[in-house]
Amino acid sequence: MIDLTTEHQLVKAASSRINEYNIVVAKRQSGKYVGFAREFPCIFGIGETVEECFQQTQESLLGAIALAMKLGE
């Protein structure tokens, strides 16, 4: 069973740490942008604009940080 209070606390804690990570955004040949965090290279986001890509990458990173915190890393 999922404890929503605990999950909410994890996401809140992860949100406070998201600015500690460096996000890189690059334009692909397709014209879309792809972004990733240097510290989590397997976590990425894709967007039509730099801003959309950055936001998508942050959302993916937020989940990765919360999971790492949950696992005690």
Secondary structure, 3 states (H helix, E strand, C coil): CCCHHHHHHHHHHHHHHHHHCCEEEEECCCCCEEEEECCEEEEEEEECCHHHHHHHHHHHHHHHHHHHHHCCC
